[in-house]
Amino acid sequence: MTSFIIIAVIIILLLAFLALRLFGKKQATQPASQPLESNYKNLLNQHVAFYQKLDDAGKAKFECMIADFIETIRIEGVGLEVDELDRVLVASSAVIPIFGYNEWRYTNLTNVILYPDTFNNDFQFEGEDGSRNMLGMVGSGFMNGQMLLSRAALLSGFSASSGKNNTGIHEFVHLLDKADGATDGVPEHLLPHEYATPWLKMMHQEIERIEKGKSDINPYAATNEAEFLAVASEYFFEKPDQLKTKHPELYEQLSLVFAQDLAAK
């Protein structure tokens, strides 16, 4: 009898453990169930053109993804107090590149740190140091899992005068690129294997045109393959119609990467 009770207890404990594991996994992969606060929706309507162009179903999806990001990723400030607009714009920068996917999570990110303005490699943002020229960066080494962003650059990227530039999107594309273990301009988790070689060939051809002054893509894209992907992605999300007209092959490739055909909207 005693043996039976012990076995029964062990079975109950095992079932409880498995249920907890399954529940935990479900919680880790499901989007936030809490609806986005109305004040956040107002900020999206005022500041995020990508959101404004969506239909009702698209807006509902975007709001859910924003709520999930804000709930799971810590957004903090250095030398500033983070406000609701900061949170909305950081989250929008994260959601826009992955909007074409239903269950993507930034598993390689724990927190985003906002600085008032540009900073240097030592993370200093005050003084007259000429090296204080960084708008954003994805951390590595002891900073792994963290992203640093200039608030001034973040706000500028979502302004009507931003042109083809959006620092927030730029840095989150770097994070997507890094998800396969290498920040090399080839986001293997998003780009079908058969398109990797054509993508690299096209990228190098465009970099040559940039270096010769024959491209309207920001020259910073010629720095390396990773920067090309990030800069071209800014162009894709900020001026999709223009990119499709001037660089149809590049537009097509980025549409595959991000599972979004923005110029058709």
C-alpha positions in Angstrom: 0.0 0.0 0.0 2.8 2.4 0.9 4.6 1.6 -2.3 1.4 2.4 -4.2 1.0 5.8 -2.5 4.7 6.6 -3.2 4.3 5.7 -6.9 1.0 7.8 -7.1 2.7 10.8 -5.6 5.7 10.5 -8.0 3.3 10.3 -11.0 1.3 13.4 -9.7 4.6 15.3 -9.3 5.8 14.3 -12.8 2.4 15.4 -14.3 2.6 18.7 -12.5 6.2 19.3 -13.6 5.3 18.5 -17.3 2.2 20.8 -17.1 4.4 23.6 -15.7 6.9 23.1 -18.5 4.3 23.2 -21.2 2.6 26.2 -19.6 5.9 28.0 -19.4 6.7 27.3 -23.1 3.3 28.5 -24.1 3.8 31.7 -22.2 7.1 32.3 -23.8 5.8 31.9 -27.4 2.4 33.5 -27.3 1.9 37.2 -27.9 0.8 39.5 -25.0 -2.9 39.0 -24.2 -3.2 42.5 -22.8 -4.6 45.1 -25.3 -2.5 48.1 -26.1 -3.3 51.1 -24.0 -5.3 53.8 -25.9 -2.6 56.4 -25.3 -0.1 54.2 -27.1 -2.6 53.8 -30.0 -2.9 57.6 -30.2 0.9 57.9 -30.4 1.1 55.3 -33.2 -1.5 57.3 -35.1 0.4 60.5 -34.7 4.0 59.3 -35.3 4.3 56.0 -37.1 3.5 56.2 -40.8 3.8 52.4 -41.3 1.0 51.9 -38.8 -1.2 54.6 -40.3 -1.2 52.8 -43.7 -2.4 49.5 -42.3 -6.0 48.3 -42.5 -7.9 47.5 -39.4 -6.7 43.9 -39.2 -3.2 45.0 -39.8 -3.4 47.7 -37.1 -4.8 45.2 -34.6 -1.8 42.8 -35.3 0.7 45.7 -35.1 -0.8 46.8 -31.7 -0.6 43.2 -30.4 3.1 43.0 -31.4 3.8 46.4 -29.9 2.2 45.3 -26.6 4.2 42.1 -26.6 7.5 43.9 -27.2 6.9 46.5 -24.4 5.9 43.7 -22.0 8.9 41.5 -22.7 11.8 43.9 -23.4 13.0 46.4 -20.9 13.5 49.9 -22.3 15.6 52.2 -20.0 17.3 55.5 -20.3 20.8 56.9 -19.4 20.7 60.6 -18.7 17.0 60.8 -19.5 13.6 59.5 -18.3 11.9 57.1 -20.8 8.4 58.3 -21.8 5.5 56.6 -23.6 6.6 58.0 -27.0 10.1 56.5 -26.5 8.5 53.1 -25.8 6.2 53.3 -28.8 8.9 54.3 -31.2 11.4 51.7 -29.9 8.8 49.0 -30.2 7.7 50.2 -33.6 11.3 50.0 -34.8 11.4 46.4 -33.6 8.0 45.4 -35.0 8.2 46.9 -38.5 10.9 44.6 -39.8 9.2 41.5 -38.5 5.6 42.5 -39.2 5.4 39.9 -42.1 6.0 37.1 -39.6 3.5 35.8 -37.1 5.6 34.4 -34.3 9.1 36.1 -34.4 10.6 37.0 -31.1 13.9 38.9 -30.5 15.4 36.1 -28.4 18.8 37.8 -28.6 17.6 41.0 -26.9 16.9 41.7 -23.3 16.9 45.5 -23.1 17.2 48.7 -25.1 19.1 51.6 -23.6 18.3 55.1 -24.8 20.9 57.9 -24.7 19.9 61.5 -25.1 22.0 62.0 -28.3 25.0 60.5 -30.0 27.6 58.6 -28.0 31.1 57.0 -28.5 32.6 53.5 -28.2 33.0 54.0 -24.4 29.2 54.8 -24.2 29.9 58.5 -23.3 27.4 61.0 -24.4 28.6 64.3 -22.9 31.4 66.7 -23.7 33.0 67.8 -27.0 34.6 64.4 -27.9 34.8 64.2 -31.6 34.3 60.5 -31.5 30.9 60.9 -30.1 29.2 60.1 -33.4 27.3 56.8 -32.8 23.5 56.8 -33.3 23.0 53.2 -32.3 24.6 49.9 -31.8 23.8 46.2 -31.1 25.8 45.1 -28.1 28.3 42.2 -28.2 30.6 40.6 -25.6 29.7 41.8 -22.1 27.0 44.0 -23.8 25.4 41.0 -25.6 21.6 41.1 -25.5 21.5 44.9 -25.3 20.9 47.6 -27.8 21.9 51.3 -27.5 20.0 54.0 -29.3 20.2 57.8 -29.5 16.8 59.1 -28.6 17.4 62.1 -30.9 18.1 59.8 -33.8 15.1 57.6 -32.9 12.7 60.6 -32.9 14.3 61.9 -36.2 13.7 58.5 -37.9 10.0 58.7 -37.4 9.7 62.4 -38.3 8.1 63.5 -41.6 11.5 64.8 -42.7 13.5 61.6 -42.1 13.7 60.7 -45.8 15.2 57.2 -46.2 16.7 57.1 -42.7 15.5 55.4 -39.6 18.1 54.6 -37.0 15.7 52.4 -34.9 14.9 50.1 -37.9 18.6 50.1 -38.9 19.6 48.7 -35.5 16.8 46.1 -35.3 17.7 44.8 -38.8 21.3 44.3 -37.4 19.7 42.3 -34.6 17.8 40.2 -37.1 21.0 39.7 -39.1 22.8 38.6 -35.9 20.1 36.0 -35.0 21.9 33.3 -37.0 25.1 33.9 -35.1 26.9 36.2 -37.6 26.2 39.9 -38.4 27.2 39.5 -42.1 24.4 41.0 -44.2 22.8 37.6 -44.8 19.9 37.0 -42.4 19.7 33.2 -42.8 16.6 32.9 -40.6 14.7 35.1 -42.9 16.2 34.5 -46.4 15.5 31.2 -48.1 18.7 29.3 -48.7 18.4 29.4 -52.5 18.3 33.2 -52.5 21.4 33.7 -50.4 23.9 33.6 -53.4 21.8 35.9 -55.6 21.5 38.3 -52.6 25.2 38.4 -52.0 26.0 39.0 -55.7 23.4 41.8 -56.0 24.7 43.3 -52.8 28.3 43.5 -54.0 27.2 44.9 -57.3 25.3 47.7 -55.6 28.1 48.4 -53.3 30.4 48.9 -56.3 27.8 51.4 -57.7 27.7 53.2 -54.4 31.5 53.5 -54.3 31.5 54.9 -57.9 28.8 57.5 -56.9 26.2 55.9 -59.2 23.6 55.0 -56.6 21.2 57.0 -54.4 21.7 54.6 -51.5 23.4 56.1 -48.5 27.2 55.7 -49.0 27.4 54.3 -45.5 25.9 51.1 -47.0 29.3 50.5 -48.7 31.0 50.0 -45.3 30.4 46.3 -45.3 27.7 43.7 -46.1 26.0 44.1 -42.7 25.7 47.9 -43.1 24.4 47.4 -46.6 21.5 45.3 -45.4 20.7 47.7 -42.6 20.8 50.8 -44.8 18.9 49.2 -47.7 16.3 48.1 -45.2 15.8 51.6 -44.0 15.2 52.6 -47.6 12.8 49.7 -48.1 10.6 50.6 -45.1 10.8 54.4 -45.4 10.5 54.8 -49.2 9.3 51.5 -50.7 7.8 53.0 -53.9 11.0 54.9 -54.6 13.1 51.8 -53.9 11.0 49.7 -56.2 11.3 52.2 -59.0 15.0 52.8 -58.7 16.2 49.4 -57.5 13.6 46.8 -58.5 15.8 43.8 -57.9 16.8 45.0 -54.5 13.2 45.7 -53.6 12.2 42.2 -54.7 15.0 40.6 -52.5 14.1 42.7 -49.5 10.4 41.8 -50.0 11.4 38.2 -49.7 13.6 38.8 -46.6 10.9 40.7 -44.7 7.8 38.9 -46.2 6.3 42.3 -47.0 5.4 43.9 -50.3 5.1 47.5 -49.1 5.0 49.2 -52.5 1.8 47.3 -53.3 -0.1 49.0 -50.5 
